[in-house]
Amino acid sequence: MSFQKAVIDLYSNARPQHQELDIHFANYLEGLKSEGQLVESYKPQSHDLQTMFGEFLHKETLPQHSALKVALLELENKIRWYDFGDLDKRFPDYSRHITFAQILGPVGGFGDAMYEHPSINAGIFIQAPGYYYAPHFHDSVELYHVLHGTAYWKRGDEDWMPHKPGEFILHDREQVHAMRTGDDPIIALWAWYGGPNAPVLFTETDFHGNPQ
């Protein structure tokens, strides 16, 4: 499956900005050795934000013949864009501003996956401009790889930090984190491992103030 092969190639050749990412890259790549199997019942589903993904794909943002771009173009019209629903009462318009697609994942896991995989969840994440993804956590290690847009990310008590295309962001198990977008949407690859069926849990504490 070309998406899985492209992601393996991306992570195999990446040079993490932080040493803490090394072991997680190795664990994630080990999990990806198991080939995903197509889920026959998987059906596409649209979302208003998917036009941002299409615009991104058809610009020269990614190298024209890169394995990742080829894989994403293959998937463009087959994706089920998942609608969380309004998960947190503080953010009633959440479902209009955030969506994701799960390309790999366990059957019966978090969302519907295009390809069944026993231990890895992986796909595409979109957050609209000018929106705040509330502090939350989950019992999975999470890796993001930014494809488009610069957004601010916060982990635990750390300061808000900007991350631009090409960068990787790690969230450890049960580490509270949040994201803010500015003028541009954020489009990223995401992956979970080490607890892929775990739900997203929102915290009672908000991170106030704008990132500096």
Disulfide bonds with the S-S distance in Angstrom:
none
